[in-house]
Amino acid sequence: MVISIKNHLKDGVDLDCFNILNLIYRIIGPLGIRFDQQMYLYPNSERLARVTVSFKKEDYDALNSKMKEVCA
């Protein structure tokens, strides 16, 4: 599974992008679920285009199981 968050600001990171990433990390971090994060920049610049958070199938399944336990 891949979650891709686009940055809409020309300078810096827009607040919505930051809040979504923060929420993802606050939920996933304490559960011990493994994930990969990748930042993409616009060509020939240091401007952030988007950030992706990806999970392997096993980790995504584990996340779903733990979320069911927490929400039950």
N, CA, C, O and CB atoms as a CASP TS submission, in Angstrom:
PFRMAT TS
TARGET T0000
AUTHOR 0000-0000-0000
METHOD Language model
MODEL 1
PARENT N/A
ATOM      1  N   MET     1       0.842  -1.164   0.000  1.00  0.00           N
ATOM      2  CA  MET     1       0.000   0.000   0.000  1.00  0.00           C
ATOM      3  C   MET     1       0.888   1.228   0.000  1.00  0.00           C
ATOM      4  O   MET     1       1.923   1.259   0.667  1.00  0.00           O
ATOM      5  CB  MET     1      -0.959  -0.002   1.205  1.00  0.00           C
ATOM      6  N   VAL     2       0.482   2.233  -0.747  1.00  0.00           N
ATOM      7  CA  VAL     2       1.246   3.474  -0.826  1.00  0.00           C
ATOM      8  C   VAL     2       0.310   4.641  -0.543  1.00  0.00           C
ATOM      9  O   VAL     2      -0.775   4.740  -1.115  1.00  0.00           O
ATOM     10  CB  VAL     2       1.929   3.630  -2.219  1.00  0.00           C
ATOM     11  N   ILE     3       0.748   5.516   0.344  1.00  0.00           N
ATOM     12  CA  ILE     3       0.041   6.763   0.616  1.00  0.00           C
ATOM     13  C   ILE     3       0.934   7.863   0.071  1.00  0.00           C
ATOM     14  O   ILE     3       2.087   7.993   0.481  1.00  0.00           O
ATOM     15  CB  ILE     3      -0.274   6.959   2.166  1.00  0.00           C
ATOM     16  N   SER     4       0.409   8.647  -0.841  1.00  0.00           N
ATOM     17  CA  SER     4       1.181   9.728  -1.448  1.00  0.00           C
ATOM     18  C   SER     4       0.540  11.054  -1.075  1.00  0.00           C
ATOM     19  O   SER     4      -0.660  11.249  -1.272  1.00  0.00           O
ATOM     20  CB  SER     4       1.263   9.565  -2.996  1.00  0.00           C
ATOM     21  N   ILE     5       1.342  11.963  -0.537  1.00  0.00           N
ATOM     22  CA  ILE     5       0.843  13.263  -0.106  1.00  0.00           C
ATOM     23  C   ILE     5       1.574  14.339  -0.898  1.00  0.00           C
ATOM     24  O   ILE     5       2.799  14.450  -0.835  1.00  0.00           O
ATOM     25  CB  ILE     5       1.035  13.467   1.435  1.00  0.00           C
ATOM     26  N   LYS     6       0.812  15.125  -1.640  1.00  0.00           N
ATOM     27  CA  LYS     6       1.386  16.174  -2.476  1.00  0.00           C
ATOM     28  C   LYS     6       1.527  17.466  -1.686  1.00  0.00           C
ATOM     29  O   LYS     6       0.630  17.851  -0.937  1.00  0.00           O
ATOM     30  CB  LYS     6       0.523  16.405  -3.725  1.00  0.00           C
ATOM     31  N   ASN     7       2.653  18.122  -1.860  1.00  0.00           N
ATOM     32  CA  ASN     7       2.907  19.412  -1.248  1.00  0.00           C
ATOM     33  C   ASN     7       2.478  20.497  -2.231  1.00  0.00           C
ATOM     34  O   ASN     7       2.926  20.507  -3.378  1.00  0.00           O
ATOM     35  CB  ASN     7       4.410  19.565  -0.853  1.00  0.00           C
ATOM     36  N   HIS     8       1.613  21.407  -1.791  1.00  0.00           N
ATOM     37  CA  HIS     8       1.087  22.431  -2.687  1.00  0.00           C
ATOM     38  C   HIS     8       1.808  23.774  -2.586  1.00  0.00           C
ATOM     39  O   HIS     8       1.551  24.666  -3.395  1.00  0.00           O
ATOM     40  CB  HIS     8      -0.363  22.632  -2.408  1.00  0.00           C
ATOM     41  N   LEU     9       2.691  23.935  -1.626  1.00  0.00           N
ATOM     42  CA  LEU     9       3.398  25.209  -1.477  1.00  0.00           C
ATOM     43  C   LEU     9       4.637  25.255  -2.357  1.00  0.00           C
ATOM     44  O   LEU     9       5.265  24.231  -2.627  1.00  0.00           O
ATOM     45  CB  LEU     9       3.787  25.438  -0.015  1.00  0.00           C
ATOM     46  N   LYS    10       4.976  26.456  -2.797  1.00  0.00           N
ATOM     47  CA  LYS    10       6.201  26.625  -3.593  1.00  0.00           C
ATOM     48  C   LYS    10       7.423  26.721  -2.688  1.00  0.00           C
ATOM     49  O   LYS    10       8.527  26.362  -3.095  1.00  0.00           O
ATOM     50  CB  LYS    10       6.103  27.882  -4.483  1.00  0.00           C
ATOM     51  N   ASP    11       7.230  27.203  -1.465  1.00  0.00           N
ATOM     52  CA  ASP    11       8.315  27.285  -0.481  1.00  0.00           C
ATOM     53  C   ASP    11       7.859  26.588   0.790  1.00  0.00           C
ATOM     54  O   ASP    11       6.811  26.925   1.341  1.00  0.00           O
ATOM     55  CB  ASP    11       8.718  28.773  -0.191  1.00  0.00           C
ATOM     56  N   GLY    12       8.630  25.629   1.256  1.00  0.00           N
ATOM     57  CA  GLY    12       8.288  24.930   2.483  1.00  0.00           C
ATOM     58  C   GLY    12       7.302  23.801   2.256  1.00  0.00           C
ATOM     59  O   GLY    12       7.128  23.321   1.136  1.00  0.00           O
ATOM     60  N   VAL    13       6.659  23.384   3.341  1.00  0.00           N
ATOM     61  CA  VAL    13       5.690  22.287   3.301  1.00  0.00           C
ATOM     62  C   VAL    13       4.351  22.842   3.768  1.00  0.00           C
ATOM     63  O   VAL    13       4.270  23.481   4.817  1.00  0.00           O
ATOM     64  CB  VAL    13       6.148  21.071   4.195  1.00  0.00           C
ATOM     65  N   ASP    14       3.284  22.593   2.977  1.00  0.00           N
ATOM     66  CA  ASP    14       1.987  23.129   3.388  1.00  0.00           C
ATOM     67  C   ASP    14       1.493  22.402   4.629  1.00  0.00           C
ATOM     68  O   ASP    14       1.827  21.240   4.860  1.00  0.00           O
ATOM     69  CB  ASP    14       0.955  23.007   2.247  1.00  0.00           C
ATOM     70  N   LEU    15       0.697  23.102   5.419  1.00  0.00           N
ATOM     71  CA  LEU    15       0.256  22.608   6.717  1.00  0.00           C
ATOM     72  C   LEU    15      -0.572  21.333   6.601  1.00  0.00           C
ATOM     73  O   LEU    15      -0.440  20.446   7.444  1.00  0.00           O
ATOM     74  CB  LEU    15      -0.543  23.672   7.427  1.00  0.00           C
ATOM     75  N   ASP    16      -1.419  21.217   5.588  1.00  0.00           N
ATOM     76  CA  ASP    16      -2.214  19.995   5.415  1.00  0.00           C
ATOM     77  C   ASP    16      -1.314  18.782   5.191  1.00  0.00           C
ATOM     78  O   ASP    16      -1.546  17.722   5.773  1.00  0.00           O
ATOM     79  CB  ASP    16      -3.190  20.151   4.235  1.00  0.00           C
ATOM     80  N   CYS    17      -0.299  18.931   4.360  1.00  0.00           N
ATOM     81  CA  CYS    17       0.649  17.846   4.091  1.00  0.00           C
ATOM     82  C   CYS    17       1.345  17.440   5.389  1.00  0.00           C
ATOM     83  O   CYS    17       1.443  16.254   5.702  1.00  0.00           O
ATOM     84  CB  CYS    17       1.695  18.274   3.020  1.00  0.00           C
ATOM     85  N   PHE    18       1.820  18.418   6.133  1.00  0.00           N
ATOM     86  CA  PHE    18       2.514  18.154   7.393  1.00  0.00           C
ATOM     87  C   PHE    18       1.587  17.461   8.393  1.00  0.00           C
ATOM     88  O   PHE    18       1.992  16.497   9.042  1.00  0.00           O
ATOM     89  CB  PHE    18       3.055  19.464   7.990  1.00  0.00           C
ATOM     90  N   ASN    19       0.355  17.939   8.522  1.00  0.00           N
ATOM     91  CA  ASN    19      -0.593  17.342   9.479  1.00  0.00           C
ATOM     92  C   ASN    19      -0.936  15.902   9.124  1.00  0.00           C
ATOM     93  O   ASN    19      -1.050  15.063  10.018  1.00  0.00           O
ATOM     94  CB  ASN    19      -1.873  18.169   9.539  1.00  0.00           C
ATOM     95  N   ILE    20      -1.102  15.600   7.853  1.00  0.00           N
ATOM     96  CA  ILE    20      -1.396  14.231   7.427  1.00  0.00           C
ATOM     97  C   ILE    20      -0.223  13.312   7.757  1.00  0.00           C
ATOM     98  O   ILE    20      -0.418  12.224   8.301  1.00  0.00           O
ATOM     99  CB  ILE    20      -1.705  14.186   5.914  1.00  0.00           C
ATOM    100  N   LEU    21       0.998  13.748   7.428  1.00  0.00           N
ATOM    101  CA  LEU    21       2.184  12.942   7.742  1.00  0.00           C
ATOM    102  C   LEU    21       2.318  12.742   9.250  1.00  0.00           C
ATOM    103  O   LEU    21       2.615  11.638   9.707  1.00  0.00           O
ATOM    104  CB  LEU    21       3.456  13.609   7.181  1.00  0.00           C
ATOM    105  N   ASN    22       2.104  13.785  10.008  1.00  0.00           N
ATOM    106  CA  ASN    22       2.201  13.693  11.465  1.00  0.00           C
ATOM    107  C   ASN    22       1.187  12.698  12.018  1.00  0.00           C
ATOM    108  O   ASN    22       1.518  11.904  12.899  1.00  0.00           O
ATOM    109  CB  ASN    22       1.989  15.072  12.103  1.00  0.00           C
ATOM    110  N   LEU    23      -0.032  12.731  11.514  1.00  0.00           N
ATOM    111  CA  LEU    23      -1.067  11.801  11.961  1.00  0.00           C
ATOM    112  C   LEU    23      -0.688  10.356  11.635  1.00  0.00           C
ATOM    113  O   LEU    23      -0.847   9.465  12.469  1.00  0.00           O
ATOM    114  CB  LEU    23      -2.414  12.153  11.314  1.00  0.00           C
ATOM    115  N   ILE    24      -0.191  10.130  10.432  1.00  0.00           N
ATOM    116  CA  ILE    24       0.241   8.784  10.036  1.00  0.00           C
ATOM    117  C   ILE    24       1.327   8.276  10.983  1.00  0.00           C
ATOM    118  O   ILE    24       1.249   7.149  11.471  1.00  0.00           O
ATOM    119  CB  ILE    24       0.759   8.783   8.575  1.00  0.00           C
ATOM    120  N   TYR    25       2.338   9.107  11.243  1.00  0.00           N
ATOM    121  CA  TYR    25       3.447   8.683  12.099  1.00  0.00           C
ATOM    122  C   TYR    25       3.005   8.458  13.539  1.00  0.00           C
ATOM    123  O   TYR    25       3.491   7.538  14.197  1.00  0.00           O
ATOM    124  CB  TYR    25       4.559   9.713  12.061  1.00  0.00           C
ATOM    125  N   ARG    26       2.081   9.296  14.041  1.00  0.00           N
ATOM    126  CA  ARG    26       1.606   9.139  15.416  1.00  0.00           C
ATOM    127  C   ARG    26       0.798   7.865  15.588  1.00  0.00           C
ATOM    128  O   ARG    26       0.805   7.272  16.666  1.00  0.00           O
ATOM    129  CB  ARG    26       0.768  10.340  15.824  1.00  0.00           C
ATOM    130  N   ILE    27       0.100   7.433  14.545  1.00  0.00           N
ATOM    131  CA  ILE    27      -0.683   6.195  14.625  1.00  0.00           C
ATOM    132  C   ILE    27       0.215   4.974  14.446  1.00  0.00           C
ATOM    133  O   ILE    27       0.125   4.016  15.214  1.00  0.00           O
ATOM    134  CB  ILE    27      -1.801   6.192  13.562  1.00  0.00           C
ATOM    135  N   ILE    28       1.068   5.007  13.447  1.00  0.00           N
ATOM    136  CA  ILE    28       1.866   3.835  13.078  1.00  0.00           C
ATOM    137  C   ILE    28       3.039   3.607  14.020  1.00  0.00           C
ATOM    138  O   ILE    28       3.338   2.465  14.369  1.00  0.00           O
ATOM    139  CB  ILE    28       2.378   3.983  11.664  1.00  0.00           C
ATOM    140  N   GLY    29       3.701   4.670  14.432  1.00  0.00           N
ATOM    141  CA  GLY    29       4.897   4.552  15.272  1.00  0.00           C
ATOM    142  C   GLY    29       4.699   3.704  16.514  1.00  0.00           C
ATOM    143  O   GLY    29       5.433   2.733  16.700  1.00  0.00           O
ATOM    144  N   PRO    30       3.742   4.023  17.373  1.00  0.00           N
ATOM    145  CA  PRO    30       3.555   3.245  18.601  1.00  0.00           C
ATOM    146  C   PRO    30       3.144   1.790  18.358  1.00  0.00           C
ATOM    147  O   PRO    30       3.345   0.939  19.224  1.00  0.00           O
ATOM    148  CB  PRO    30       2.520   3.909  19.457  1.00  0.00           C
ATOM    149  N   LEU    31       2.574   1.504  17.194  1.00  0.00           N
ATOM    150  CA  LEU    31       2.146   0.138  16.906  1.00  0.00           C
ATOM    151  C   LEU    31       3.299  -0.745  16.430  1.00  0.00           C
ATOM    152  O   LEU    31       3.143  -1.962  16.329  1.00  0.00           O
ATOM    153  CB  LEU    31       1.049   0.152  15.861  1.00  0.00           C
ATOM    154  N   GLY    32       4.446  -0.147  16.140  1.00  0.00           N
ATOM    155  CA  GLY    32       5.604  -0.924  15.706  1.00  0.00           C
ATOM    156  C   GLY    32       5.496  -1.450  14.284  1.00  0.00           C
ATOM    157  O   GLY    32       6.159  -2.427  13.938  1.00  0.00           O
ATOM    158  N   ILE    33       4.676  -0.822  13.458  1.00  0.00           N
ATOM    159  CA  ILE    33       4.510  -1.250  12.075  1.00  0.00           C
ATOM    160  C   ILE    33       5.636  -0.667  11.232  1.00  0.00           C
ATOM    161  O   ILE    33       5.966   0.514  11.341  1.00  0.00           O
ATOM    162  CB  ILE    33       3.127  -0.819  11.521  1.00  0.00           C
ATOM    163  N   ARG    34       6.215  -1.506  10.397  1.00  0.00           N
ATOM    164  CA  ARG    34       7.307  -1.054   9.524  1.00  0.00           C
ATOM    165  C   ARG    34       6.732  -0.375   8.283  1.00  0.00           C
ATOM    166  O   ARG    34       5.719  -0.804   7.732  1.00  0.00           O
ATOM    167  CB  ARG    34       8.218  -2.247   9.115  1.00  0.00           C
ATOM    168  N   PHE    35       7.397   0.685   7.863  1.00  0.00           N
ATOM    169  CA  PHE    35       7.002   1.391   6.657  1.00  0.00           C
ATOM    170  C   PHE    35       8.222   2.079   6.069  1.00  0.00           C
ATOM    171  O   PHE    35       9.236   2.252   6.744  1.00  0.00           O
ATOM    172  CB  PHE    35       5.877   2.411   6.951  1.00  0.00           C
ATOM    173  N   ASP    36       8.115   2.465   4.827  1.00  0.00           N
ATOM    174  CA  ASP    36       9.167   3.223   4.156  1.00  0.00           C
ATOM    175  C   ASP    36       8.615   4.589   3.797  1.00  0.00           C
ATOM    176  O   ASP    36       7.433   4.737   3.486  1.00  0.00           O
ATOM    177  CB  ASP    36       9.688   2.478   2.887  1.00  0.00           C
ATOM    178  N   GLN    37       9.484   5.580   3.844  1.00  0.00           N
ATOM    179  CA  GLN    37       9.098   6.937   3.485  1.00  0.00           C
ATOM    180  C   GLN    37      10.057   7.434   2.414  1.00  0.00           C
ATOM    181  O   GLN    37      11.261   7.188   2.484  1.00  0.00           O
ATOM    182  CB  GLN    37       9.103   7.880   4.731  1.00  0.00           C
ATOM    183  N   GLN    38       9.525   8.126   1.438  1.00  0.00           N
ATOM    184  CA  GLN    38      10.364   8.687   0.395  1.00  0.00           C
ATOM    185  C   GLN    38       9.884  10.096   0.068  1.00  0.00           C
ATOM    186  O   GLN    38       8.689  10.340  -0.097  1.00  0.00           O
ATOM    187  CB  GLN    38      10.351   7.793  -0.867  1.00  0.00           C
ATOM    188  N   MET    39      10.842  11.017  -0.020  1.00  0.00           N
ATOM    189  CA  MET    39      10.524  12.388  -0.408  1.00  0.00           C
ATOM    190  C   MET    39      10.920  12.581  -1.862  1.00  0.00           C
ATOM    191  O   MET    39      11.987  12.142  -2.292  1.00  0.00           O
ATOM    192  CB  MET    39      11.246  13.421   0.510  1.00  0.00           C
ATOM    193  N   TYR    40      10.054  13.238  -2.606  1.00  0.00           N
ATOM    194  CA  TYR    40      10.323  13.537  -4.011  1.00  0.00           C
ATOM    195  C   TYR    40      10.442  15.035  -4.184  1.00  0.00           C
ATOM    196  O   TYR    40       9.591  15.796  -3.724  1.00  0.00           O
ATOM    197  CB  TYR    40       9.216  12.966  -4.930  1.00  0.00           C
ATOM    198  N   LEU    41      11.507  15.452  -4.853  1.00  0.00           N
ATOM    199  CA  LEU    41      11.734  16.870  -5.122  1.00  0.00           C
ATOM    200  C   LEU    41      11.440  17.162  -6.584  1.00  0.00           C
ATOM    201  O   LEU    41      11.529  16.277  -7.435  1.00  0.00           O
ATOM    202  CB  LEU    41      13.185  17.278  -4.766  1.00  0.00           C
ATOM    203  N   TYR    42      11.086  18.417  -6.870  1.00  0.00           N
ATOM    204  CA  TYR    42      10.935  18.821  -8.262  1.00  0.00           C
ATOM    205  C   TYR    42      12.305  18.795  -8.919  1.00  0.00           C
ATOM    206  O   TYR    42      13.306  19.067  -8.256  1.00  0.00           O
ATOM    207  CB  TYR    42      10.284  20.235  -8.377  1.00  0.00           C
ATOM    208  N   PRO    43      12.375  18.474 -10.213  1.00  0.00           N
ATOM    209  CA  PRO    43      13.661  18.403 -10.915  1.00  0.00           C
ATOM    210  C   PRO    43      14.437  19.721 -10.814  1.00  0.00           C
ATOM    211  O   PRO    43      13.869  20.807 -10.927  1.00  0.00           O
ATOM    212  CB  PRO    43      13.437  18.042 -12.388  1.00  0.00           C
ATOM    213  N   ASN    44      15.724  19.594 -10.603  1.00  0.00           N
ATOM    214  CA  ASN    44      16.650  20.732 -10.555  1.00  0.00           C
ATOM    215  C   ASN    44      16.282  21.764  -9.496  1.00  0.00           C
ATOM    216  O   ASN    44      16.495  22.960  -9.696  1.00  0.00           O
ATOM    217  CB  ASN    44      16.701  21.402 -11.900  1.00  0.00           C
ATOM    218  N   SER    45      15.733  21.311  -8.370  1.00  0.00           N
ATOM    219  CA  SER    45      15.416  22.240  -7.286  1.00  0.00           C
ATOM    220  C   SER    45      15.457  21.488  -5.961  1.00  0.00           C
ATOM    221  O   SER    45      15.614  20.268  -5.918  1.00  0.00           O
ATOM    222  CB  SER    45      14.022  22.903  -7.502  1.00  0.00           C
ATOM    223  N   GLU    46      15.313  22.248  -4.893  1.00  0.00           N
ATOM    224  CA  GLU    46      15.208  21.648  -3.568  1.00  0.00           C
ATOM    225  C   GLU    46      13.773  21.738  -3.058  1.00  0.00           C
ATOM    226  O   GLU    46      13.531  21.584  -1.860  1.00  0.00           O
ATOM    227  CB  GLU    46      16.172  22.336  -2.584  1.00  0.00           C
ATOM    228  N   ARG    47      12.836  21.981  -3.939  1.00  0.00           N
ATOM    229  CA  ARG    47      11.425  22.134  -3.593  1.00  0.00           C
ATOM    230  C   ARG    47      10.752  20.768  -3.475  1.00  0.00           C
ATOM    231  O   ARG    47      10.842  19.937  -4.379  1.00  0.00           O
ATOM    232  CB  ARG    47      10.700  22.999  -4.643  1.00  0.00           C
ATOM    233  N   LEU    48      10.081  20.554  -2.351  1.00  0.00           N
ATOM    234  CA  LEU    48       9.406  19.279  -2.092  1.00  0.00           C
ATOM    235  C   LEU    48       8.163  19.157  -2.962  1.00  0.00           C
ATOM    236  O   LEU    48       7.306  20.041  -2.957  1.00  0.00           O
ATOM    237  CB  LEU    48       9.031  19.152  -0.598  1.00  0.00           C
ATOM    238  N   ALA    49       8.066  18.069  -3.703  1.00  0.00           N
ATOM    239  CA  ALA    49       6.906  17.819  -4.550  1.00  0.00           C
ATOM    240  C   ALA    49       5.873  16.981  -3.801  1.00  0.00           C
ATOM    241  O   ALA    49       4.692  17.327  -3.759  1.00  0.00           O
ATOM    242  CB  ALA    49       7.328  17.115  -5.852  1.00  0.00           C
ATOM    243  N   ARG    50       6.332  15.870  -3.208  1.00  0.00           N
ATOM    244  CA  ARG    50       5.422  14.984  -2.493  1.00  0.00           C
ATOM    245  C   ARG    50       6.212  14.058  -1.591  1.00  0.00           C
ATOM    246  O   ARG    50       7.431  13.928  -1.709  1.00  0.00           O
ATOM    247  CB  ARG    50       4.556  14.173  -3.474  1.00  0.00           C
ATOM    248  N   VAL    51       5.492  13.422  -0.692  1.00  0.00           N
ATOM    249  CA  VAL    51       6.056  12.425   0.212  1.00  0.00           C
ATOM    250  C   VAL    51       5.194  11.178   0.086  1.00  0.00           C
ATOM    251  O   VAL    51       3.967  11.265   0.058  1.00  0.00           O
ATOM    252  CB  VAL    51       6.112  12.944   1.705  1.00  0.00           C
ATOM    253  N   THR    52       5.840  10.015   0.008  1.00  0.00           N
ATOM    254  CA  THR    52       5.080   8.768  -0.006  1.00  0.00           C
ATOM    255  C   THR    52       5.457   7.942   1.215  1.00  0.00           C
ATOM    256  O   THR    52       6.610   7.910   1.644  1.00  0.00           O
ATOM    257  CB  THR    52       5.338   7.969  -1.313  1.00  0.00           C
ATOM    258  N   VAL    53       4.451   7.282   1.753  1.00  0.00           N
ATOM    259  CA  VAL    53       4.636   6.330   2.846  1.00  0.00           C
ATOM    260  C   VAL    53       4.121   5.005   2.298  1.00  0.00           C
ATOM    261  O   VAL    53       2.980   4.920   1.845  1.00  0.00           O
ATOM    262  CB  VAL    53       3.871   6.775   4.191  1.00  0.00           C
ATOM    263  N   SER    54       4.959   3.970   2.337  1.00  0.00           N
ATOM    264  CA  SER    54       4.546   2.689   1.767  1.00  0.00           C
ATOM    265  C   SER    54       4.735   1.559   2.773  1.00  0.00           C
ATOM    266  O   SER    54       5.606   1.593   3.643  1.00  0.00           O
ATOM    267  CB  SER    54       5.336   2.393   0.486  1.00  0.00           C
ATOM    268  N   PHE    55       3.877   0.560   2.610  1.00  0.00           N
ATOM    269  CA  PHE    55       3.878  -0.615   3.474  1.00  0.00           C
ATOM    270  C   PHE    55       3.962  -1.864   2.609  1.00  0.00           C
ATOM    271  O   PHE    55       3.363  -1.928   1.536  1.00  0.00           O
ATOM    272  CB  PHE    55       2.611  -0.650   4.375  1.00  0.00           C
ATOM    273  N   LYS    56       4.703  -2.846   3.077  1.00  0.00           N
ATOM    274  CA  LYS    56       4.628  -4.166   2.450  1.00  0.00           C
ATOM    275  C   LYS    56       3.303  -4.789   2.859  1.00  0.00           C
ATOM    276  O   LYS    56       2.704  -4.394   3.859  1.00  0.00           O
ATOM    277  CB  LYS    56       5.845  -5.082   2.864  1.00  0.00           C
ATOM    278  N   LYS    57       2.857  -5.750   2.094  1.00  0.00           N
ATOM    279  CA  LYS    57       1.553  -6.375   2.348  1.00  0.00           C
ATOM    280  C   LYS    57       1.458  -6.917   3.780  1.00  0.00           C
ATOM    281  O   LYS    57       0.440  -6.735   4.447  1.00  0.00           O
ATOM    282  CB  LYS    57       1.304  -7.512   1.340  1.00  0.00           C
ATOM    283  N   GLU    58       2.506  -7.574   4.245  1.00  0.00           N
ATOM    284  CA  GLU    58       2.480  -8.146   5.597  1.00  0.00           C
ATOM    285  C   GLU    58       2.331  -7.050   6.654  1.00  0.00           C
ATOM    286  O   GLU    58       1.586  -7.205   7.622  1.00  0.00           O
ATOM    287  CB  GLU    58       3.763  -8.961   5.860  1.00  0.00           C
ATOM    288  N   ASP    59       3.043  -5.949   6.458  1.00  0.00           N
ATOM    289  CA  ASP    59       2.972  -4.853   7.424  1.00  0.00           C
ATOM    290  C   ASP    59       1.614  -4.165   7.370  1.00  0.00           C
ATOM    291  O   ASP    59       1.078  -3.768   8.405  1.00  0.00           O
ATOM    292  CB  ASP    59       4.087  -3.836   7.162  1.00  0.00           C
ATOM    293  N   TYR    60       1.056  -4.021   6.176  1.00  0.00           N
ATOM    294  CA  TYR    60      -0.274  -3.430   6.041  1.00  0.00           C
ATOM    295  C   TYR    60      -1.325  -4.318   6.708  1.00  0.00           C
ATOM    296  O   TYR    60      -2.226  -3.814   7.378  1.00  0.00           O
ATOM    297  CB  TYR    60      -0.622  -3.215   4.553  1.00  0.00           C
ATOM    298  N   ASP    61      -1.215  -5.628   6.529  1.00  0.00           N
ATOM    299  CA  ASP    61      -2.129  -6.564   7.184  1.00  0.00           C
ATOM    300  C   ASP    61      -1.994  -6.476   8.715  1.00  0.00           C
ATOM    301  O   ASP    61      -2.989  -6.511   9.439  1.00  0.00           O
ATOM    302  CB  ASP    61      -1.853  -8.010   6.701  1.00  0.00           C
ATOM    303  N   ALA    62      -0.757  -6.363   9.185  1.00  0.00           N
ATOM    304  CA  ALA    62      -0.524  -6.234  10.629  1.00  0.00           C
ATOM    305  C   ALA    62      -1.124  -4.926  11.148  1.00  0.00           C
ATOM    306  O   ALA    62      -1.688  -4.896  12.241  1.00  0.00           O
ATOM    307  CB  ALA    62       0.995  -6.292  10.947  1.00  0.00           C
ATOM    308  N   LEU    63      -1.007  -3.851  10.375  1.00  0.00           N
ATOM    309  CA  LEU    63      -1.598  -2.570  10.759  1.00  0.00           C
ATOM    310  C   LEU    63      -3.109  -2.700  10.873  1.00  0.00           C
ATOM    311  O   LEU    63      -3.702  -2.227  11.842  1.00  0.00           O
ATOM    312  CB  LEU    63      -1.231  -1.473   9.744  1.00  0.00           C
ATOM    313  N   ASN    64      -3.728  -3.332   9.900  1.00  0.00           N
ATOM    314  CA  ASN    64      -5.171  -3.519   9.953  1.00  0.00           C
ATOM    315  C   ASN    64      -5.592  -4.338  11.161  1.00  0.00           C
ATOM    316  O   ASN    64      -6.582  -4.008  11.813  1.00  0.00           O
ATOM    317  CB  ASN    64      -5.657  -4.186   8.686  1.00  0.00           C
ATOM    318  N   SER    65      -4.858  -5.403  11.472  1.00  0.00           N
ATOM    319  CA  SER    65      -5.176  -6.240  12.633  1.00  0.00           C
ATOM    320  C   SER    65      -5.059  -5.440  13.926  1.00  0.00           C
ATOM    321  O   SER    65      -5.935  -5.517  14.788  1.00  0.00           O
ATOM    322  CB  SER    65      -4.249  -7.467  12.684  1.00  0.00           C
ATOM    323  N   LYS    66      -3.985  -4.677  14.062  1.00  0.00           N
ATOM    324  CA  LYS    66      -3.791  -3.902  15.290  1.00  0.00           C
ATOM    325  C   LYS    66      -4.828  -2.794  15.415  1.00  0.00           C
ATOM    326  O   LYS    66      -5.273  -2.489  16.521  1.00  0.00           O
ATOM    327  CB  LYS    66      -2.384  -3.303  15.326  1.00  0.00           C
ATOM    328  N   MET    67      -5.220  -2.187  14.294  1.00  0.00           N
ATOM    329  CA  MET    67      -6.242  -1.142  14.344  1.00  0.00           C
ATOM    330  C   MET    67      -7.593  -1.727  14.770  1.00  0.00           C
ATOM    331  O   MET    67      -8.355  -1.075  15.484  1.00  0.00           O
ATOM    332  CB  MET    67      -6.369  -0.445  12.972  1.00  0.00           C
ATOM    333  N   LYS    68      -7.888  -2.954  14.333  1.00  0.00           N
ATOM    334  CA  LYS    68      -9.128  -3.611  14.744  1.00  0.00           C
ATOM    335  C   LYS    68      -9.113  -3.865  16.245  1.00  0.00           C
ATOM    336  O   LYS    68     -10.133  -3.704  16.915  1.00  0.00           O
ATOM    337  CB  LYS    68      -9.326  -4.935  13.976  1.00  0.00           C
ATOM    338  N   GLU    69      -7.954  -4.265  16.777  1.00  0.00           N
ATOM    339  CA  GLU    69      -7.830  -4.511  18.217  1.00  0.00           C
ATOM    340  C   GLU    69      -8.030  -3.220  19.004  1.00  0.00           C
ATOM    341  O   GLU    69      -8.724  -3.206  20.020  1.00  0.00           O
ATOM    342  CB  GLU    69      -6.454  -5.125  18.545  1.00  0.00           C
ATOM    343  N   VAL    70      -7.425  -2.147  18.532  1.00  0.00           N
ATOM    344  CA  VAL    70      -7.490  -0.863  19.229  1.00  0.00           C
ATOM    345  C   VAL    70      -8.910  -0.297  19.201  1.00  0.00           C
ATOM    346  O   VAL    70      -9.379   0.282  20.180  1.00  0.00           O
ATOM    347  CB  VAL    70      -6.507   0.138  18.600  1.00  0.00           C
ATOM    348  N   CYS    71      -9.584  -0.473  18.065  1.00  0.00           N
ATOM    349  CA  CYS    71     -10.933   0.098  17.897  1.00  0.00           C
ATOM    350  C   CYS    71     -12.038  -0.785  18.463  1.00  0.00           C
ATOM    351  O   CYS    71     -13.193  -0.365  18.533  1.00  0.00           O
ATOM    352  CB  CYS    71     -11.205   0.346  16.434  1.00  0.00           C
ATOM    353  N   ALA    72     -11.694  -2.000  18.864  1.00  0.00           N
ATOM    354  CA  ALA    72     -12.726  -2.914  19.367  1.00  0.00           C
ATOM    355  C   ALA    72     -13.107  -2.612  20.805  1.00  0.00           C
ATOM    356  O   ALA    72     -13.962  -3.292  21.373  1.00  0.00           O
ATOM    357  CB  ALA    72     -12.252  -4.350  19.260  1.00  0.00           C
TER
END
